[in-house]
Amino acid sequence: MGRADALLLAKAGAKVAVSDISQEDCQIVVKEIEKAGGEAIAVQCDVSKKSEVDNLVKSAVDKWGRVDILVNNAGICPFKSFLEMTEEDWDKVLDINLKGYFLCAQAAAKEMAKQKSGVIVNIASIAMGQQGVGFSNIVHYCASKGGIVGMTEALAVELAPFNIRVNAIAPGVIDTPMVSETGMDQKAIEGILMRVPLRRMGKAEEISSAVLFLASDDSSYMTGATVVVDGGWLAG
């Protein structure tokens, strides 16, 4: 999803700092953006480490002088039974999925506050709680995604005086490498899709369209909202 976000934002005219824990993967996306006529830089970053997050934001400011948009997208979702889950398992997911969002949002918001404008888009999930939908074997992931929604709402209130808008997107099942990395077999995936009225996984580009909307002036009166993009799962 991060790749799709970067490509669409660049197509819309944004200059993009592409970040991932893999510098090689960042460079691949940067080359795609440049080939399409856009401008981008690659910055390796482990979002759970403050020094690397600070370097990411500094790299963007050094290159372009400001930060207007942050898309918090990093996330992992390892399957493991709650009764077998270790403290290390819990910490790793929360460090990346929630602490990482905090660190990135704080670093970016400090720059946005100086210019009195900015947009933060946090990628949550329908596995965020309070929806009447539970997911086995990903308790740590669900906790992190619920935390993202709570953080989004709190930040929207606290950063509004700086003209910084903060919204979240809650995707349903999206066809990305994360799905295969969970270890679910085809039967499990088919069972999940039976709960989706559109009877298919979403595409990364379908989430990116929502990201672009929330990052643009078209959503200028939206802050503190969580936009669900799930093929009708919650409605069903």
Buried (B, 14 or more C-beta within 10 A) or exposed (E): BBBBBBBBBBBEEBBBBBBBBEEEBBBBBBEBBEEEEBBBBBBBBBBBBBEBBBBBBBBBBEBBEBBBBBBBBBBBBBBBEEEEBEEEBBEBBBBBBBBBBBBBBBBBBEBBBEBEEBBBBBBBBBBBBEBEBEBEBBBBBBBBBBBBBBBBBEBBEEBEEBBBBBBBBBBBBBBBEBBEEBEBEEEEBEEBBEBBEEEEBBBBBBBBBBBBBBBBEEBEEBBBBBBBBBBEBBEE
